[in-house]
Amino acid sequence: MKAKSLDKKFDDNQSDVVDEFDLSSIKRPNQIQKRVNVDFPTWMIESLDKEASRLGVTRQSIIKVWLAERLEQSTLNKQMQPTQKARG
């Protein structure tokens, strides 16, 4: 199907256009998994497990979310630093 035909089908709400795509080979960018081993002290594992249990998620999930939040914050801080220096 050509792009114009797909656009028209989507715009006209004729049907779900997802059926027009081969989703068997779809990949999300920057989402390739790589296994790493990290050693944590016992007290940290216990704290992680308590928090994960409180939130109803796995230990791995909470570690991933917290690391992602920290990395995003670090990126934002780095982006703002040149602006702050220019003002100072």
Buried (B, 14 or more C-beta within 10 A) or exposed (E): EEEEEEEEBEEEEEEEBEEEEEEEEEEEEEEEEEEEEEEEEEEEEEEBEEEBEEEEBEBEEBBEEEEEEEEEEEEEEEEEEEEEEEEE
